[in-house]
Amino acid sequence: MKTLILLSGGMDSTAALYWAMKHHEVVGAVSFDYGSKHNAREITLAVWHCLQLGIPHDTVELPFVNELFASDLLKSGGDIPEGHYAAENMKRTVVPFRNGVMLAIACGLAESREAEGLVIAAHSGDHAIYPDCREPFMKAIGEAMREGTYAKIELLRPFIDLDKTGIARLGHELGVDFGKTWSCYKGGDLHCGLCGTCVERREAFIQSGLVDPTVYEVTGDLPPAP
């Protein structure tokens, strides 16, 4: 199947890219610059992987998200919270309906590129705080994509039953260089080691038994799950 990949440049979407390269014909990848604090760090690495694999990459700019939406993930928002990724305070990093906005655009791009499928790396660990990663939403928008396109675009979710640890293991098997991925929501020179995505990343490598190639500003004991 010809597929287009939603590629942020993080662990999950990069592993999904390599999964798609193994199982499908990849016609391209798309990233979204919507004004998050870590967009620049992520997208640079998304481009790097596409260059290595020889596939087209597009970046779609969505400045209105940063200007109009409320989220601490955005440059217009407050400080990034620290702690376990499933903690209540991590809801401050949710960008309202982000996946809905991005999937709508990516679906149109997929049909324009004569693709039949669109790959998103949503996984089971996302469900704790992201309503637009949960099964009811994904089923509904997947049906809308099929019904709203001549190509009957199919939404592919290869990691929906995996957590971050499972993705780390699968990505390792697929040859993903996780040192060339970005997770930290703060978007600094190094991964902070303390925000929810850094904690999730650290936890995934520890539980998978894989060597973590990431350089963190702070390490030590991980916060307990709520």
C-alpha positions as CSV (number, residue, x, y, z in Angstrom):
1,M,0.0,0.0,0.0
2,K,1.2,3.5,-0.8
3,T,1.4,5.4,2.5
4,L,2.2,8.9,3.8
5,I,3.7,9.2,7.3
6,L,3.0,11.8,10.0
7,L,6.5,12.3,11.2
8,S,7.3,14.6,14.1
9,G,10.9,13.5,14.6
10,G,10.2,11.9,18.0
11,M,10.7,8.2,18.9
12,D,7.3,7.0,18.0
13,S,6.8,8.6,14.6
14,T,10.3,7.8,13.5
15,A,9.8,4.1,14.4
16,A,6.5,4.2,12.5
17,L,8.4,5.6,9.5
18,Y,10.8,2.6,9.5
19,W,7.9,0.2,10.1
20,A,6.2,1.6,7.1
21,M,9.3,1.4,5.0
22,K,9.4,-2.3,5.7
23,H,5.7,-3.1,5.2
24,H,4.5,-0.5,2.6
25,E,5.5,1.8,-0.2
26,V,6.2,5.1,1.4
27,V,5.4,8.1,-0.8
28,G,6.5,10.7,1.7
29,A,6.4,12.1,5.2
30,V,4.9,15.3,6.6
31,S,5.8,17.3,9.7
32,F,3.8,20.2,11.2
33,D,5.4,23.3,12.6
34,Y,2.6,24.6,14.9
35,G,4.6,26.6,17.3
36,S,5.5,24.1,20.0
37,K,8.6,24.7,22.1
38,H,10.3,21.7,20.6
39,N,9.2,21.8,17.0
40,A,12.6,23.0,15.7
41,R,14.5,20.2,17.4
42,E,12.0,17.5,16.2
43,I,11.6,18.6,12.6
44,T,15.4,18.8,12.0
45,L,15.6,15.2,12.9
46,A,12.6,14.2,10.8
47,V,14.2,15.7,7.8
48,W,17.5,13.9,8.6
49,H,15.7,10.5,8.6
50,C,13.9,11.2,5.3
51,L,17.2,12.1,3.7
52,Q,18.8,8.9,4.9
53,L,15.9,6.9,3.5
54,G,15.5,8.9,0.3
55,I,11.9,9.8,0.7
56,P,10.2,13.2,0.2
57,H,9.5,15.3,3.3
58,D,7.2,18.3,3.7
59,T,6.8,20.7,6.6
60,V,3.4,22.4,6.9
61,E,3.4,25.6,9.0
62,L,0.4,26.2,11.2
63,P,1.1,29.5,13.0
64,F,-2.5,29.9,14.0
65,V,-2.2,27.1,16.5
66,N,0.4,29.0,18.5
67,E,-1.5,32.2,18.1
68,L,-5.0,31.0,19.0
69,F,-4.8,27.7,21.0
70,A,-4.2,27.3,24.7
71,S,-1.4,24.9,25.7
72,D,1.8,25.0,27.7
73,L,3.4,23.0,24.9
74,L,3.3,26.1,22.7
75,K,5.7,29.0,22.7
76,S,2.7,31.2,23.6
77,G,2.0,29.0,26.7
78,G,3.5,28.7,30.2
79,D,6.3,26.6,31.5
80,I,6.4,22.9,30.6
81,P,5.4,20.8,33.7
82,E,7.7,18.1,35.1
83,G,6.9,14.7,36.5
84,H,5.4,11.4,35.3
85,Y,3.9,11.5,31.9
86,A,0.6,10.2,33.1
87,A,0.3,12.7,35.9
88,E,-2.7,15.2,36.0
89,N,-0.4,18.2,35.4
90,M,0.7,16.8,32.0
91,K,-2.8,17.8,30.6
92,R,-1.3,21.3,30.4
93,T,0.7,20.1,27.4
94,V,-2.3,19.0,25.4
95,V,-2.9,21.1,22.3
96,P,-6.6,21.0,21.7
97,F,-7.7,18.7,18.9
98,R,-4.1,18.7,17.5
99,N,-4.4,15.3,15.9
100,G,-7.8,16.3,14.3
101,V,-6.2,19.3,12.7
102,M,-3.1,17.5,11.5
103,L,-4.9,14.4,10.3
104,A,-7.3,16.4,8.2
105,I,-4.5,18.2,6.4
106,A,-2.4,15.0,6.1
107,C,-5.4,13.1,4.6
108,G,-5.7,15.7,1.9
109,L,-2.0,15.6,1.2
110,A,-2.1,11.7,1.1
111,E,-4.8,11.7,-1.5
112,S,-3.0,14.4,-3.5
113,R,0.1,12.2,-3.5
114,E,-1.9,9.2,-4.6
115,A,-1.4,7.4,-1.4
116,E,-4.0,4.9,0.0
117,G,-2.9,5.0,3.7
118,L,-1.9,7.5,6.3
119,V,0.3,6.3,9.2
120,I,0.1,7.8,12.7
121,A,2.2,6.6,15.6
122,A,-0.4,6.9,18.4
123,H,0.2,4.3,21.0
124,S,-1.4,3.0,24.2
125,G,0.6,5.2,26.5
126,D,-0.9,8.3,24.8
127,H,-4.3,7.5,26.1
128,A,-3.7,8.7,29.6
129,I,-3.9,12.4,28.7
130,Y,-4.6,12.8,25.0
131,P,-8.3,12.4,24.0
132,D,-7.4,12.7,20.3
133,C,-5.3,9.6,20.6
134,R,-8.0,7.3,22.1
135,E,-9.8,4.6,20.2
136,P,-13.2,6.4,19.9
137,F,-11.6,9.4,18.2
138,M,-9.3,7.3,16.0
139,K,-12.2,5.2,14.8
140,A,-14.3,8.2,14.1
141,I,-11.7,10.2,12.2
142,G,-10.5,7.0,10.3
143,E,-14.1,6.6,9.1
144,A,-14.3,10.3,8.1
145,M,-11.1,9.9,6.1
146,R,-12.4,6.9,4.2
147,E,-15.8,8.5,3.5
148,G,-14.3,11.9,2.7
149,T,-11.8,10.8,0.0
150,Y,-12.1,9.2,-3.4
151,A,-9.1,7.1,-2.5
152,K,-10.8,5.9,0.7
153,I,-7.7,6.8,2.7
154,E,-7.1,4.3,5.4
155,L,-5.7,5.4,8.8
156,L,-3.0,3.0,9.8
157,R,-2.1,2.8,13.5
158,P,0.6,0.1,13.8
159,F,1.5,1.0,17.5
160,I,-2.0,1.3,18.9
161,D,-1.5,-1.8,21.1
162,L,2.1,-0.9,22.1
163,D,3.5,1.3,24.8
164,K,6.7,3.3,24.6
165,T,8.8,0.4,25.7
166,G,7.4,-1.8,23.0
167,I,8.1,0.9,20.4
168,A,11.7,1.2,21.6
169,R,12.1,-2.6,21.2
170,L,10.5,-2.6,17.7
171,G,12.4,0.4,16.6
172,H,15.7,-1.2,17.7
173,E,14.8,-4.3,15.6
174,L,14.1,-2.0,12.6
175,G,17.4,-0.3,12.9
176,V,16.2,3.1,14.1
177,D,18.9,5.4,15.4
178,F,17.0,6.8,18.4
179,G,19.9,9.1,19.1
180,K,18.6,11.0,16.1
181,T,15.1,11.5,17.6
182,W,13.8,14.2,20.0
183,S,11.3,13.9,22.9
184,C,11.9,16.8,25.3
185,Y,9.0,19.3,25.3
186,K,11.2,22.1,26.6
187,G,13.2,22.1,23.3
188,G,16.6,23.1,24.8
189,D,20.1,22.1,23.8
190,L,19.8,18.8,25.6
191,H,16.9,16.7,26.8
192,C,15.9,18.0,30.3
193,G,15.3,14.6,31.8
194,L,12.4,15.9,33.9
195,C,9.4,16.7,31.7
196,G,6.8,14.0,31.0
197,T,8.2,13.1,27.6
198,C,11.7,12.8,28.9
199,V,10.5,10.6,31.8
200,E,8.6,8.4,29.3
201,R,11.7,8.2,27.1
202,R,14.0,7.3,30.0
203,E,11.5,4.7,31.3
204,A,11.1,3.1,27.9
205,F,14.9,2.5,27.5
206,I,15.2,1.2,31.1
207,Q,12.3,-1.2,30.7
208,S,13.3,-2.4,27.3
209,G,16.9,-3.2,28.4
210,L,18.3,-1.1,25.5
211,V,21.1,1.4,25.8
212,D,19.7,4.9,25.9
213,P,21.7,7.1,23.5
214,T,20.2,10.3,24.9
215,V,22.1,12.9,26.8
216,Y,20.0,14.4,29.6
217,E,20.6,17.4,31.7
218,V,19.3,15.6,34.8
219,T,19.0,11.9,35.5
220,G,18.3,10.0,38.7
221,D,15.2,8.3,40.1
222,L,12.2,8.4,37.9
223,P,9.0,9.9,39.4
224,P,6.4,7.2,40.4
225,A,3.4,6.6,38.2
226,P,0.3,8.3,39.6
